[in-house]
Amino acid sequence: MSMVLKSDAFVDGARIPVRYTCEGDDISPPLSWASLPEGTASLVLIVDDPDAPDPAAPRMVWDHWILYNLPPDAVLAEGMTSDRLPPGTGEGINSWGRVGYGGPCPPIGCHRYFHCLFALDVRLPSELGNPTKDELLLAMDEHILDHTELVGIYEKR
């Protein structure tokens, strides 16, 4: 059975509720997972937008939230902040140049937001500190057992 990533706030391919965006409370949605592969030692979550700044002419991928060393048995409740993350969870630097969640806030058009979950066969070294997405992807290389994604869409009102 393949890994599953889901949210009680929206289903795959559906609109992300305003509450989780810059037009709402800008808090993270609840996320949970199931059917992790045997041998999963930690999880990585990367939330990004490949449609920035304009879906008709994308020029970059905007990173919204980066977490690593998530315990396999954890869940992410709504409105997770650094002080509420499961013990041992590391945070990466998003495209705003800070750690933490930053919700959808597209300047133009309807964007796709990929919530990508990776199962790793190791816990990554704490020396990573607060890596960029590229640094984290390099550290994960050759340790990915499986991955899945949940995609939400959003366009400003």
DSSP file (Angstrom, degrees, kcal/mol; ACC not computed):
  #  RESIDUE AA STRUCTURE BP1 BP2  ACC     N-H-->O    O-->H-N    N-H-->O    O-->H-N    TCO  KAPPA ALPHA  PHI   PSI    X-CA   Y-CA   Z-CA
    1    1 A M              0   0    0      0, 0.0     2,-0.1     0, 0.0     3,-0.1   0.000 360.0 360.0 360.0 139.0    0.0    0.0    0.0
    2    2 A S        -     0   0    0      1,-0.1   146,-0.1    35,-0.0    34,-0.1  -0.436 360.0 -91.2 -81.6 152.6    1.3    3.5   -0.9
    3    3 A M        -     0   0    0    144,-0.2     2,-0.4    -2,-0.1    32,-0.2  -0.219  40.6-150.9 -56.8 149.6    1.9    6.3    1.6
    4    4 A V  E     -A   34   0A   0     30,-2.3    30,-1.8   144,-0.1     2,-0.4  -0.994  13.8-172.9-129.6 133.8   -1.0    8.6    2.2
    5    5 A L  E     +A   33   0A   0     -2,-0.4     2,-0.3   144,-0.2    28,-0.2  -0.997  21.1 165.1-121.4 128.1   -0.9   12.3    3.2
    6    6 A K  E     -A   32   0A   0     26,-2.8    26,-2.4    -2,-0.4     2,-0.4  -0.934  24.7-151.9-141.9 164.9   -4.2   13.9    4.0
    7    7 A S        -     0   0    0      3,-0.6    24,-0.2    -2,-0.3     3,-0.1  -0.990  18.7-144.0-134.7 143.3   -5.8   17.0    5.6
    8    8 A D  S    S+     0   0    0     -2,-0.4     3,-0.1    22,-0.3    23,-0.1   0.526 101.8  61.2 -78.5  -5.6   -9.1   17.5    7.4
    9    9 A A  S    S-     0   0    0     21,-0.5     2,-0.3     1,-0.3    -1,-0.2   0.775 117.9  -5.1 -92.6 -29.7   -9.2   21.0    5.8
   10   10 A F        -     0   0    0     -3,-0.1    -3,-0.6     6,-0.1    -1,-0.3  -0.985  64.2-123.3-159.8 157.9   -9.1   20.1    2.1
   11   11 A V    >   -     0   0    0     -2,-0.3     3,-2.3     4,-0.2    -5,-0.1  -0.643  51.8 -69.3-103.2 164.6   -8.8   17.1   -0.2
   12   12 A D  T 3  S+     0   0    0      1,-0.3   140,-0.2    -2,-0.2    -1,-0.1  -0.267 121.2  11.4 -55.1 128.6   -6.3   16.5   -3.0
   13   13 A G  T 3  S+     0   0    0    138,-3.8    -1,-0.3     1,-0.3   139,-0.2   0.369 104.5 116.3  86.4  -4.0   -6.9   18.9   -5.9
   14   14 A A  S <  S-     0   0    0     -3,-2.3   139,-2.1   137,-0.5    -1,-0.3  -0.449  74.5 -81.9 -97.2 169.3   -9.4   21.1   -4.0
   15   15 A R  B     -b  153   0B   0    137,-0.2   139,-0.2    -2,-0.1    -4,-0.2  -0.455  41.0-123.7 -68.8 134.6   -9.3   24.8   -2.9
   16   16 A I        -     0   0    0    137,-2.9    -6,-0.1    -2,-0.2    -1,-0.1  -0.680  36.6-107.2 -76.7 129.0   -7.3   25.5    0.3
   17   17 A P    >   -     0   0    0      0, 0.0     3,-2.0     0, 0.0     7,-0.1  -0.254  23.1-117.1 -59.7 145.3   -9.7   27.3    2.8
   18   18 A V  G >  S+     0   0    0      1,-0.3     3,-2.5     2,-0.2     8,-0.4   0.811 108.1  74.7 -51.8 -35.2   -9.0   31.0    3.3
   19   19 A R  G 3  S+     0   0    0      1,-0.3     8,-1.1     5,-0.2     6,-0.9   0.799  96.0  49.1 -49.7 -33.1   -8.2   30.3    7.0
   20   20 A Y  G <  S+     0   0    0     -3,-2.0    -1,-0.3     6,-0.2     2,-0.2   0.216 104.8  74.7 -95.8  14.1   -4.8   28.8    5.9
   21   21 A T  S X >S-     0   0    0     -3,-2.5     3,-1.6    82,-0.2     5,-1.4  -0.635  96.2 -96.3-120.9 175.8   -3.8   31.7    3.6
   22   22 A C  T 3 5S+     0   0    0     82,-2.5    83,-0.1     1,-0.3    -3,-0.1   0.667 123.2  59.0 -67.3 -16.0   -2.5   35.3    3.9
   23   23 A E  T 3 5S+     0   0    0     81,-0.4    -1,-0.3    -5,-0.2    -4,-0.1   0.511 117.2  28.9 -88.9  -5.0   -6.1   36.4    3.5
   24   24 A G  T < 5S-     0   0    0     -3,-1.6    -5,-0.2    -6,-0.4    -4,-0.1   0.016 126.2 -45.7-120.9-132.3   -7.2   34.5    6.6
   25   25 A D  T   5 -     0   0    0     -6,-0.9    -5,-0.2     2,-0.1    -6,-0.1   0.543  64.1-135.9 -86.7  -8.6   -5.4   33.5    9.8
   26   26 A D      < +     0   0    0     -5,-1.4     2,-0.3    -7,-0.5    -6,-0.2   0.892  53.9 143.1  53.0  45.5   -2.2   32.3    7.9
   27   27 A I        -     0   0    0     -8,-1.1    -1,-0.2    -6,-0.1    -2,-0.1  -0.800  56.1 -96.7-112.1 157.3   -2.0   29.2   10.0
   28   28 A S        -     0   0    0     52,-0.3    51,-2.9    -2,-0.3    52,-0.1  -0.427  38.1-119.3 -73.0 144.9   -0.9   25.7    8.9
   29   29 A P        -     0   0    0      0, 0.0     2,-0.2     0, 0.0    51,-0.2  -0.413  36.2 -92.6 -76.4 158.7   -3.6   23.2    8.0
   30   30 A P        -     0   0    0      0, 0.0   -21,-0.5     0, 0.0     2,-0.4  -0.522  48.8-172.8 -69.5 139.1   -3.9   19.9    9.9
   31   31 A L  B     +G   76   0C   0     45,-2.8    45,-2.7    -2,-0.2     2,-0.3  -0.996  11.1 169.6-136.7 140.9   -2.0   17.1    8.2
   32   32 A S  E     -A    6   0A   0    -26,-2.4   -26,-2.8    -2,-0.4     2,-0.3  -0.946  12.2-155.9-143.5 165.1   -1.7   13.4    8.9
   33   33 A W  E     -A    5   0A   0     41,-0.3     2,-0.3    -2,-0.3   -28,-0.2  -0.930   8.4-178.8-142.6 162.8   -0.3   10.4    7.2
   34   34 A A  E     +A    4   0A   0    -30,-1.8   -30,-2.3    -2,-0.3    -2,-0.0  -0.943  56.5  44.2-153.4 170.0   -0.7    6.6    6.9
   35   35 A S        +     0   0    0     -2,-0.3    -1,-0.1   -32,-0.2     3,-0.1   0.869  66.2 179.7  56.5  44.8    0.8    3.5    5.2
   36   36 A L        -     0   0    0    -33,-0.1    -1,-0.2     1,-0.1     3,-0.1  -0.447  33.9-100.1 -70.7 148.3    4.4    4.5    5.8
   37   37 A P    >   -     0   0    0      0, 0.0     3,-1.5     0, 0.0    -1,-0.1  -0.334  43.7 -91.2 -69.1 152.2    7.0    2.0    4.4
   38   38 A E  T 3  S+     0   0    0      1,-0.2     3,-0.1    -3,-0.1     0, 0.0  -0.354 113.6  32.8 -58.6 138.9    8.6   -0.4    6.8
   39   39 A G  T 3  S+     0   0    0      1,-0.3     2,-0.4    -3,-0.1    -1,-0.2   0.500  75.9 157.3  90.4   4.8   11.9    1.0    8.1
   40   40 A T    <   +     0   0    0     -3,-1.5    -1,-0.3     1,-0.2    81,-0.2  -0.509  11.6 172.0 -66.5 120.3   10.7    4.6    8.1
   41   41 A A        -     0   0    0     79,-3.0     2,-0.3    -2,-0.4    80,-0.2   0.706  63.2  -7.3-100.5 -27.7   12.9    6.5   10.7
   42   42 A S  E     -C  120   0B   0     78,-1.3    78,-2.9    29,-0.1    -1,-0.3  -0.979  61.8-129.2-161.4 166.7   11.8   10.0   10.0
   43   43 A L  E     -CD 119  70B   0     27,-1.8    27,-2.4    -2,-0.3     2,-0.4  -0.908   7.9-154.0-124.4 151.8    9.7   12.2    7.7
   44   44 A V  E     -C  118   0B   0     74,-2.1    74,-2.7    -2,-0.3     2,-0.5  -0.987   8.1-163.4-122.3 135.4   10.3   15.3    5.7
   45   45 A L  E     +CD 117  67B   0     22,-2.3    22,-2.8    -2,-0.4     2,-0.4  -0.984   8.7 178.6-120.4 126.2    7.5   17.7    4.7
   46   46 A I  E     -CD 116  66B   0     70,-2.5    70,-3.2    -2,-0.5     2,-0.6  -0.992   6.8-169.7-126.8 123.3    8.0   20.3    2.0
   47   47 A V  E     +CD 115  65B   0     18,-2.8    17,-3.2    -2,-0.4    18,-1.5  -0.959  23.9 155.7-112.3 119.5    5.2   22.7    1.0
   48   48 A D  E     -CD 114  63B   0     66,-2.1    66,-2.8    -2,-0.6    15,-0.2  -0.933  39.9-134.7-144.1 167.8    5.9   24.7   -2.1
   49   49 A D  E >   - D   0  62B   0     13,-2.4    13,-2.7    -2,-0.3     3,-0.8  -0.958  11.2-174.6-124.8 107.4    4.3   26.5   -5.0
   50   50 A P  E 3  S+     0   0B   0      0, 0.0    10,-0.1     0, 0.0    63,-0.1   0.446  77.2  72.0 -82.0   1.9    5.8   25.9   -8.5
   51   51 A D  E 3  S+     0   0B   0     61,-0.4     6,-0.2    11,-0.1    10,-0.1   0.255  77.3 171.3-101.1  11.9    3.6   28.5  -10.1
   52   52 A A  E <   - D   0  60B   0      8,-0.8     7,-3.0    -3,-0.8     8,-2.1  -0.461  59.4  -4.4 -78.1 145.0    5.3   31.7   -8.7
   53   53 A P  S    S+     0   0    0      0, 0.0    55,-0.7     0, 0.0    -1,-0.3  -0.950 138.7   2.9 -85.6 -16.8    4.8   34.4   -9.4
   54   54 A D    >   -     0   0    0      3,-0.4     3,-2.0    53,-0.1    55,-0.1  -0.986  54.9-144.9-133.6 121.5    2.3   33.9  -12.2
   55   55 A P  T 3  S+     0   0    0      0, 0.0    -1,-0.1     0, 0.0    -3,-0.1   0.777 104.0  57.9 -57.1 -25.7    1.0   30.5  -13.3
   56   56 A A  T 3  S+     0   0    0      1,-0.3    53,-0.0    -5,-0.1    -5,-0.0   0.723 127.4  15.4 -75.7 -20.3    0.9   31.7  -16.9
   57   57 A A  S <  S-     0   0    0     -3,-2.0    -3,-0.4    -6,-0.2    -1,-0.3  -0.432  82.7-169.8-150.2  67.1    4.7   32.4  -16.7
   58   58 A P        +     0   0    0      0, 0.0    -6,-0.1     0, 0.0    -7,-0.1  -0.344  12.8 172.3 -65.0 140.8    6.2   30.7  -13.6
   59   59 A R        +     0   0    0     -7,-3.0     2,-0.3     1,-0.3    -8,-0.1   0.501  59.9   9.1-122.8 -12.4    9.7   31.7  -12.8
   60   60 A M  E     -D   52   0B   0     -8,-2.1    -8,-0.8   -10,-0.1     2,-0.5  -0.978  66.3-110.2-160.0 166.2   10.4   30.1   -9.5
   61   61 A V  E     -     0   0B   0     -2,-0.3     2,-0.6   -10,-0.1   -13,-0.0  -0.952  33.0-147.5-104.6 124.6    9.3   27.6   -6.9
   62   62 A W  E     -D   49   0B   0    -13,-2.7   -13,-2.4    -2,-0.5     2,-0.5  -0.839   8.4-142.6 -98.4 121.6    8.2   29.4   -3.7
   63   63 A D  E     +D   48   0B   0     -2,-0.6    32,-2.4   -15,-0.2    33,-0.3  -0.729  23.2 173.7 -88.2 124.0    8.9   27.4   -0.5
   64   64 A H  E     +     0   0B   0    -17,-3.2    38,-1.2    -2,-0.5     2,-0.3   0.765  65.4   3.1 -99.9 -31.9    6.1   27.8    2.1
   65   65 A W  E     -D   47   0B   0    -18,-1.5   -18,-2.8    36,-0.2     2,-0.4  -0.940  55.6-172.3-161.4 133.3    7.1   25.3    4.9
   66   66 A I  E     +D   46   0B   0     26,-0.4    26,-2.7    -2,-0.3     2,-0.4  -0.974  12.6 167.3-135.4 118.2   10.0   22.9    5.4
   67   67 A L  E     -DE  45  91B   0    -22,-2.8   -22,-2.3    -2,-0.4     2,-0.3  -0.970   6.1-179.9-128.7 144.7   10.1   20.4    8.2
   68   68 A Y  E     + E   0  90B   0     22,-2.5    22,-3.1    -2,-0.4   -24,-0.2  -0.945  59.2  34.6-141.1 165.5   12.5   17.4    8.7
   69   69 A N  E    S+     0   0B   0    -26,-0.3   -25,-0.2    -2,-0.3    -1,-0.1   0.796  70.9 168.4  58.6  31.5   13.0   14.6   11.3
   70   70 A L  E     -D   43   0B   0    -27,-2.4   -27,-1.8    -3,-0.1    -1,-0.2  -0.571  41.8-111.3 -67.5 133.9    9.3   14.4   11.9
   71   71 A P    >   -     0   0    0      0, 0.0     3,-1.9     0, 0.0   -29,-0.1  -0.457  20.1-126.6 -65.7 139.7    8.5   11.3   13.9
   72   72 A P  T 3  S+     0   0    0      0, 0.0   -39,-0.1     0, 0.0   -36,-0.1   0.794 108.8  51.3 -57.9 -29.0    6.6    8.7   11.8
   73   73 A D  T 3  S+     0   0    0      2,-0.0     2,-0.1     0, 0.0    -3,-0.0   0.359  92.1 103.3 -92.4   7.1    3.9    8.5   14.5
   74   74 A A    <   -     0   0    0     -3,-1.9   -41,-0.3    12,-0.0     2,-0.3  -0.359  52.0-159.1 -82.5 164.8    3.3   12.2   14.7
   75   75 A V        -     0   0    0    -43,-0.1     2,-0.7    -2,-0.1   -43,-0.2  -0.952  19.2-126.3-133.8 156.5    0.5   14.3   13.2
   76   76 A L  B     -G   31   0C   0    -45,-2.7   -45,-2.8    -2,-0.3     3,-0.1  -0.908  25.5-152.3-107.5 110.1    0.5   18.0   12.5
   77   77 A A    >   -     0   0    0     -2,-0.7     3,-0.7   -47,-0.2   -49,-0.1  -0.267  36.7 -76.8 -71.7 164.0   -2.4   19.8   14.2
   78   78 A E  T 3  S+     0   0    0      1,-0.2    -1,-0.2   -48,-0.1   -50,-0.0  -0.340 115.3  21.5 -59.0 140.0   -3.9   23.0   12.8
   79   79 A G  T 3  S-     0   0    0    -51,-2.9    -1,-0.2     1,-0.2     2,-0.2   0.857  80.1-173.7  72.6  37.3   -1.8   26.0   13.5
   80   80 A M    <   -     0   0    0     -3,-0.7    21,-0.4   -51,-0.2   -52,-0.3  -0.437   2.9-177.3 -67.1 134.7    1.6   24.4   14.2
   81   81 A T    >>  -     0   0    0     -2,-0.2     3,-2.0    19,-0.1     4,-0.8  -0.814  43.6 -94.6-123.8 167.7    4.3   26.8   15.4
   82   82 A S  G >4 S+     0   0    0      1,-0.3     3,-0.7    -2,-0.3     7,-0.1   0.859 124.8  51.1 -51.6 -41.0    7.9   26.1   16.2
   83   83 A D  G 34 S+     0   0    0      1,-0.2    -1,-0.3    -3,-0.0    -3,-0.0   0.589 110.9  49.1 -77.4  -8.6    7.2   25.6   19.9
   84   84 A R  G <4 S+     0   0    0     -3,-2.0    -1,-0.2     2,-0.1    -2,-0.2   0.455  82.7 114.1-107.0  -3.7    4.4   23.1   19.1
   85   85 A L  S << S-     0   0    0     -4,-0.8     3,-0.1    -3,-0.7    -9,-0.1  -0.300  82.2 -86.5 -66.3 152.1    6.2   20.8   16.7
   86   86 A P    >   -     0   0    0      0, 0.0     3,-2.0     0, 0.0    -1,-0.1  -0.287  60.9 -84.9 -55.5 143.3    7.0   17.2   17.8
   87   87 A P  T 3  S+     0   0    0      0, 0.0     3,-0.1     0, 0.0    -3,-0.0  -0.214 115.5  21.5 -52.4 136.3   10.2   17.0   19.8
   88   88 A G  T 3  S+     0   0    0      1,-0.3     2,-0.3    -3,-0.1   -20,-0.0   0.322  86.3 139.6  88.4  -7.5   13.3   16.6   17.5
   89   89 A T    <   -     0   0    0     -3,-2.0    -1,-0.3    -7,-0.1     2,-0.3  -0.530  40.0-149.5 -72.4 132.3   11.6   18.1   14.5
   90   90 A G  E     -E   68   0B   0    -22,-3.1   -22,-2.5    -2,-0.3     2,-0.4  -0.697   3.6-142.7 -99.7 155.5   13.9   20.4   12.5
   91   91 A E  E     -E   67   0B   0     38,-0.3   -24,-0.2    -2,-0.3     2,-0.2  -0.951   7.5-150.4-121.6 138.3   12.8   23.4   10.4
   92   92 A G        -     0   0    0    -26,-2.7     2,-0.5    -2,-0.4   -26,-0.4  -0.545  30.8 -94.4 -98.1 169.2   14.1   24.7    7.1
   93   93 A I        -     0   0    0     38,-2.7    40,-0.4    -2,-0.2     6,-0.2  -0.718  39.8-150.8 -85.8 125.8   14.2   28.2    5.8
   94   94 A N    >   -     0   0    0      4,-3.1     3,-2.0    -2,-0.5   -30,-0.2  -0.205  37.1 -87.0 -86.4-176.6   11.3   29.1    3.5
   95   95 A S  T 3  S+     0   0    0    -32,-2.4   -31,-0.1     1,-0.3    -1,-0.1   0.596 125.9  64.3 -72.5  -9.6   11.3   31.6    0.7
   96   96 A W  T 3  S-     0   0    0    -33,-0.3    -1,-0.3     2,-0.3     3,-0.1   0.481 118.7-111.6 -84.8  -3.6   10.5   34.4    3.1
   97   97 A G  S <  S+     0   0    0     -3,-2.0     2,-0.3     1,-0.3    -2,-0.2   0.745  85.5  90.3  80.9  24.4   13.9   33.7    4.7
   98   98 A R  S    S-     0   0    0      2,-0.1    -4,-3.1    -4,-0.1    -1,-0.3  -0.910  76.0-105.1-141.8 168.0   12.5   32.4    7.9
   99   99 A V  S    S+     0   0    0     -2,-0.3    -6,-0.1    -6,-0.2     2,-0.1  -0.534  73.7  54.2 -88.0 164.2   11.4   29.2    9.5
  100  100 A G  S    S-     0   0    0     -8,-0.4     2,-0.3   -34,-0.3   -34,-0.2  -0.283  90.6 -46.2 103.2 172.1    7.7   28.3   10.0
  101  101 A Y        -     0   0    0    -21,-0.4     2,-0.4   -36,-0.1   -36,-0.2  -0.572  41.3-175.4 -81.2 138.3    4.6   28.1    7.9
  102  102 A G        -     0   0    0    -38,-1.2     3,-0.1    -2,-0.3   -75,-0.1  -0.968  23.1-138.3-131.3 117.5    3.7   30.8    5.4
  103  103 A G        -     0   0    0     -2,-0.4   -82,-0.2     1,-0.2   -75,-0.1  -0.091  35.5 -65.7 -75.2 170.8    0.3   30.3    3.8
  104  104 A P        +     0   0    0      0, 0.0   -82,-2.5     0, 0.0   -81,-0.4  -0.254  54.4 158.9 -54.2 137.0   -0.7   30.7    0.2
  105  105 A C        -     0   0    0    -84,-0.2    50,-0.0   -83,-0.1   -84,-0.0  -0.280  17.8-173.2-157.1  57.6   -0.6   34.4   -1.0
  106  106 A P        -     0   0    0      0, 0.0    50,-0.3     0, 0.0     3,-0.1  -0.340  20.1-148.8 -67.5 134.5   -0.4   34.3   -4.8
  107  107 A P  S    S+     0   0    0      0, 0.0     2,-0.3     0, 0.0   -53,-0.1   0.801  80.8   3.4 -70.8 -27.6    0.1   37.7   -6.4
  108  108 A I  S    S-     0   0    0    -55,-0.7    -3,-0.1     1,-0.1     0, 0.0  -0.978 108.7  -0.7-157.2 142.2   -1.9   36.7   -9.5
  109  109 A G  S    S-     0   0    0     -2,-0.3     2,-0.6   -55,-0.1    47,-0.5   0.031  91.0 -48.2  75.9 179.9   -3.9   33.7  -10.8
  110  110 A C        -     0   0    0     45,-0.2    45,-0.2    43,-0.0     2,-0.2  -0.840  59.7-163.5 -95.6 119.2   -4.7   30.3   -9.3
  111  111 A H  E     - F   0 154B   0     43,-2.7    43,-2.0    -2,-0.6     2,-0.4  -0.674  14.9-129.0-104.4 156.7   -1.6   28.5   -7.8
  112  112 A R  E     - F   0 153B   0     -2,-0.2     2,-0.6    41,-0.2   -61,-0.4  -0.873  15.6-156.6-103.0 137.8   -1.0   24.9   -6.9
  113  113 A Y  E     - F   0 152B   0     39,-3.5    39,-2.3    -2,-0.4     2,-0.6  -0.948   7.3-155.4-120.0 111.3    0.4   24.2   -3.4
  114  114 A F  E     -CF  48 151B   0    -66,-2.8   -66,-2.1    -2,-0.6     2,-0.8  -0.767   6.3-165.0 -92.1 119.8    2.3   20.8   -3.2
  115  115 A H  E     -CF  47 150B   0     35,-2.7    35,-1.9    -2,-0.6     2,-0.5  -0.898  19.6-170.0-100.6 100.9    2.4   19.3    0.3
  116  116 A C  E     -CF  46 149B   0    -70,-3.2   -70,-2.5    -2,-0.8     2,-0.5  -0.839   8.7-166.8-104.6 126.2    5.2   16.7   -0.3
  117  117 A L  E     -CF  45 148B   0     31,-2.7    31,-2.2    -2,-0.5     2,-0.4  -0.945   3.3-167.9-114.5 129.1    5.9   14.0    2.4
  118  118 A F  E     -CF  44 147B   0    -74,-2.7   -74,-2.1    -2,-0.5     2,-0.5  -0.956  12.5-147.1-118.0 132.6    9.0   11.9    2.2
  119  119 A A  E     -CF  43 146B   0     27,-2.8    26,-3.4    -2,-0.4    27,-1.1  -0.878  22.4-164.9 -95.8 126.3    9.7    8.8    4.3
  120  120 A L  E     -CF  42 144B   0    -78,-2.9   -79,-3.0    -2,-0.5   -78,-1.3  -0.807  27.5-138.6-113.3 153.6   13.4    8.4    5.1
  121  121 A D  S    S+     0   0    0     22,-2.0     2,-0.3    -2,-0.3    23,-0.1   0.384  88.4  38.6 -88.1   3.8   15.4    5.4    6.4
  122  122 A V  S    S-     0   0    0     21,-0.3     2,-0.5   -80,-0.1   -81,-0.2  -0.927  81.7-112.6-140.9 164.1   17.4    7.7    8.8
  123  123 A R        -     0   0    0     -2,-0.3     3,-0.1   -82,-0.1   -81,-0.1  -0.892  45.4-119.6 -92.0 135.0   17.0   10.7   11.0
  124  124 A L        -     0   0    0     -2,-0.5    16,-0.0     1,-0.1   -56,-0.0  -0.424  35.8 -89.4 -76.0 152.0   19.0   13.5    9.5
  125  125 A P    >   -     0   0    0      0, 0.0     3,-1.9     0, 0.0     4,-0.2  -0.326  24.5-133.8 -64.9 139.4   21.8   15.0   11.5
  126  126 A S  G >  S+     0   0    0      1,-0.3     3,-2.0     2,-0.2    -2,-0.1   0.704  98.9  80.8 -65.4 -18.3   20.9   17.9   13.8
  127  127 A E  G 3  S+     0   0    0      1,-0.3    -1,-0.3     2,-0.0     3,-0.2   0.661  71.6  80.6 -62.8 -13.8   23.9   19.8   12.4
  128  128 A L  G <  S+     0   0    0     -3,-1.9     2,-0.3     1,-0.2    -1,-0.3   0.824  72.6 175.3 -60.3 -28.9   21.7   20.6    9.5
  129  129 A G    <   -     0   0    0     -3,-2.0   -38,-0.3    -4,-0.2    -1,-0.2  -0.430  64.0 -13.4  62.6-121.9   20.3   23.4   11.6
  130  130 A N  S    S-     0   0    0     -2,-0.3   -38,-0.2    -3,-0.2    -1,-0.2  -0.767  86.2-172.4-114.3  81.7   17.8   25.4    9.5
  131  131 A P        -     0   0    0      0, 0.0   -38,-2.7     0, 0.0     2,-0.1  -0.260  24.0-116.1 -75.5 159.4   18.6   24.2    6.0
  132  132 A T     >  -     0   0    0    -40,-0.2     4,-2.2     1,-0.1     5,-0.2  -0.388  40.0-100.4 -75.5 169.6   17.3   25.6    2.7
  133  133 A K  H  > S+     0   0    0    -40,-0.4     4,-2.9     1,-0.2     5,-0.2   0.917 124.9  51.8 -60.1 -42.4   15.2   23.2    0.6
  134  134 A D  H  > S+     0   0    0      1,-0.2     4,-1.9     2,-0.2    -1,-0.2   0.903 109.7  48.7 -63.2 -41.2   18.2   22.5   -1.6
  135  135 A E  H  > S+     0   0    0      2,-0.2     4,-2.0     1,-0.2    -1,-0.2   0.897 113.2  48.3 -64.2 -39.9   20.4   21.7    1.4
  136  136 A L  H  X S+     0   0    0     -4,-2.2     4,-2.1     2,-0.2    -2,-0.2   0.925 109.3  51.7 -66.9 -44.6   17.7   19.4    2.8
  137  137 A L  H  X S+     0   0    0     -4,-2.9     4,-1.1     1,-0.2    -1,-0.2   0.881 109.8  50.6 -59.6 -38.0   17.1   17.6   -0.5
  138  138 A L  H  < S+     0   0    0     -4,-1.9     3,-0.4     1,-0.2    -1,-0.2   0.909 110.3  48.9 -65.7 -42.2   20.9   17.0   -0.8
  139  139 A A  H  < S+     0   0    0     -4,-2.0    -2,-0.2     1,-0.2    -1,-0.2   0.821 111.1  51.3 -66.3 -31.1   20.9   15.5    2.8
  140  140 A M  H >< S+     0   0    0     -4,-2.1     3,-2.5    -5,-0.1     4,-0.4   0.710  81.2 123.3 -77.7 -21.6   17.9   13.3    2.0
  141  141 A D  T 3< S+     0   0    0     -4,-1.1    -3,-0.0    -3,-0.4    -4,-0.0  -0.114  81.8   8.6 -48.9 132.5   19.6   11.9   -1.2
  142  142 A E  T 3  S+     0   0    0      2,-0.1    -1,-0.3     1,-0.1    -2,-0.1   0.517 115.7  81.0  72.3   9.5   19.8    8.1   -1.1
  143  143 A H    <   +     0   0    0     -3,-2.5   -22,-2.0   -23,-0.0     2,-0.6   0.355  58.0 114.8-120.0   2.9   17.6    7.9    2.1
  144  144 A I  E     + F   0 120B   0     -4,-0.4   -24,-0.2   -24,-0.2     3,-0.1  -0.652  32.9 175.4 -82.6 119.3   14.1    8.2    0.6
  145  145 A L  E     -     0   0B   0    -26,-3.4     2,-0.3    -2,-0.6    -1,-0.2   0.834  68.1 -29.1 -85.7 -38.5   12.0    5.1    1.0
  146  146 A D  E     - F   0 119B   0    -27,-1.1   -27,-2.8  -109,-0.1    -1,-0.4  -0.968  57.4-155.9-167.3 167.3    8.9    6.6   -0.5
  147  147 A H  E     - F   0 118B   0     -2,-0.3     2,-0.3   -29,-0.2   -29,-0.2  -0.985   7.3-178.8-152.2 161.1    7.0    9.8   -1.0
  148  148 A T  E     - F   0 117B   0    -31,-2.2   -31,-2.7    -2,-0.3     2,-0.3  -0.936  11.9-146.2-150.3 170.0    3.5   11.2   -1.6
  149  149 A E  E     - F   0 116B   0     -2,-0.3     2,-0.4   -33,-0.2  -144,-0.2  -0.988  10.6-156.6-146.1 156.4    1.8   14.5   -2.1
  150  150 A L  E     - F   0 115B   0    -35,-1.9   -35,-2.7    -2,-0.3     2,-0.5  -0.998  21.5-157.6-128.4 123.4   -1.3   16.4   -1.4
  151  151 A V  E     + F   0 114B   0     -2,-0.4  -138,-3.8   -37,-0.2  -137,-0.5  -0.905  12.1 179.0-112.5 128.6   -2.1   19.3   -3.7
  152  152 A G  E     - F   0 113B   0    -39,-2.3   -39,-3.5    -2,-0.5     2,-0.3  -0.871  15.0-144.1-118.3 158.0   -4.3   22.2   -2.9
  153  153 A I  E     +bF  15 112B   0   -139,-2.1  -137,-2.9    -2,-0.3     2,-0.3  -0.865  16.4 179.7-119.8 156.0   -5.1   25.2   -5.0
  154  154 A Y  E     + F   0 111B   0    -43,-2.0   -43,-2.7    -2,-0.3     2,-0.4  -0.958  12.1 178.7-157.7 139.4   -5.7   28.9   -4.1
  155  155 A E        -     0   0    0     -2,-0.3   -45,-0.2   -45,-0.2    -2,-0.0  -0.996  40.3-105.7-135.5 134.1   -6.5   32.1   -5.9
  156  156 A K              0   0    0    -47,-0.5   -47,-0.1    -2,-0.4   -51,-0.0  -0.225 360.0 360.0 -60.1 148.8   -6.9   35.4   -3.9
  157  157 A R              0   0    0      0, 0.0    -1,-0.2     0, 0.0     0, 0.0   0.459 360.0 360.0 -72.7 360.0  -10.5   36.6   -3.6
